[in-house]
Amino acid sequence: MEEQVILVDVNDVPKGQMDKMEAHEKGLLHRAFSVFIFNSKRELLLQQRAMSKYHSRGLWTNTCCSHPRIGESNTHAATRRLMEEMGMDCELNFLFKFTYKASFENGLTEHEIDHVYFGMSDEFPVINKEEVESFKYVDLDTLKKDIAVNPSAYTPWLRICLDEVIAHASTAKQKTGI
């Protein structure tokens, strides 16, 4: 069975489900999540997407991201996917969500309500090479400057939400120790 996504309305209320690839071909709004893991130096763990991914191959992005399964909470999905992609486990805290739409050269469109989670860990990632090409740690100021100079090296959702991630970083410090 193909992976399903949860279709939602603009208020994030579920409307049904659909095959992931079909939802991306049609550009239909669906639920997603993005995880941002910081170390004790307040550096963000970025991943470079595997070259085998169906879009955004080889681009740098947040620690991990995906779609919750039918009947799965966003928090459980984010925790599960962090382990599947990065081999890491830590407490995740929901901070905000945003909606975005981005089209890709291969005709697919990401149209998502993306739930953003922050966590803190000094655990060393053990990457799943089917999902992740590489990883690195970077401070938010350096990341923002590099995205301004090299936007095509980063995923659209990271570029779109970075300012809000930076704005929430001080709030996250109080909640999570980041």
N, C-alpha and C positions, 0 to 999 in steps of 0.2 A: 504494500500500500504506500502510495506517495505521501510525503509529509503534508499535513494540512495546516493552514493558518486560520486564525479567528478573524472573520470580517467584522468590522465595527462601523458605527455611524460617527459623526463628527464629535459626539459626546462620549465616545469610547464605550458605547453600549453594544454588546454583541448582536450581530444580525445573521450569523450563520458561519459556515466554514467552507473552505475551498482548497484545492490542491495549491501548494505554494507557488509552483511555476505558473499555473494559470492565473493566480491573483497578481503575479508580477507582470505577466504578459498583458493583462487587462488594466493594470494600474489601479486596482481596487484597494480602498482603505482597509488596513488590517493592523492588528496589535503586534508590537515588537518591544524589545527591551535592549538597553545598552548598559554595560557595566564598566565602571571606571575604578580601577584599583590604584591606590597610592601607597608608597612605601613610607617609612618613618622620616625620610628626607623630604617628604612632600612632593616626590616625583611621581608622575603618572606612568603607569605601565601601558605602553602601546604595543599592539600587535601589527605585523604586516600580514595581510590576508594571503592565503595560499594561492599559488598560480592556478590551481584547479577550481577555484570558486566560480560560480555562475555569473558573477559580476564583480567589479571592483578588484579584480585580480592584482595582487602585488601592492595594493595601496595600504598605507598606514592608517590605523584607526584606533579607537578606544580598546580597552583590554579584551572585551568580547561582546558579542551581540547576537541576537537571534530572535526567534518567535516562540511564545509559549505554546504548548500543546493544548488540545481541547481538554477542558476540565482541570488544567494545571494553573496554579496561581503564578502571577508574574514573578514573585519573589522566589518560588521554588524553581521556576524555569531559569531564572538568572543564576541561581546557585548551581543548578545542574549543568548549565552550559559553561560556566566558569571552570568547573572540573573537567568537562569534556574537551574544551579547547585549550586551556592553560594548565590543567592539572593542579588547580589551586582550590582551596576551601577557606572562606573567611566570612564573617558576618557582613551582610549587605544591607544598606539602608536606602529606601526609596527617597528621592529628593524632589523630582519634578518630572513632568512629561511634556513633550512637544510633538507637533505634527509637521511632517515635511513630505515633499514629493520631489523625486529626482529621477530623471530618465537617463538611460545608459545607451552606449553605442550599439549594443546587441539587441535593442528594441525592448528591453525589460524596463519596468518602472517600479521603483520603491515608493509606496504611498503608505506611510505608517504613522500611527500614534505610538511614539517611542517612550517607554517608561525608563527613566534613568536612575541607576543605582550606584552608590559609592561604597567603597570598602577600603580597609587598610590592612596591608600585609607586607611583611618582609620575606615571606616565603618565596623561594626561587621557582619560577614557572617551569613546568615540564610540558612543553608544547606538543600538541597533536599535529603532526606534520601534514595530515590530510586537510586541516583547517587553517593552520598558521605557518607561514614561511619563516618568520623571525620575530623577535621582540626587542624592545629597548625601553629604558626609563628616561623620562625627560621632564624638566620643570615646566610649568604652565606658561611662563613668560617666553621661554625659548620656543615652545610649541607654537604659541600664537604668532611669534615673529616668523617662524619657518613656514607656517601655513600662508601668511601674507605674501611670502616670496615664492613659495612652491605649492600653490593650492592643488595642482593636479597630482601631487604625491599622496593626497589624503582623501578619505571617503567623504562624500557630500554630507552625511549625517554628522560626522565629527566637525566639519567646518561650520555647519549650521548651528550646532548646540554649544560650541566651545565657549562663547561669551557667557552663556548661562551657567556652564560648568564652572567657569572661573568665579562668577558671582556667588555661586553656592559653596565654593571651596571654604570660605571662612565659616559659613554655617555648618558645613560638614565637619570642620575641625572641632566645633563644640559638641557635635553629636557622636562622632566616630573616632576622634583623635587624629584625623588627617591633618 
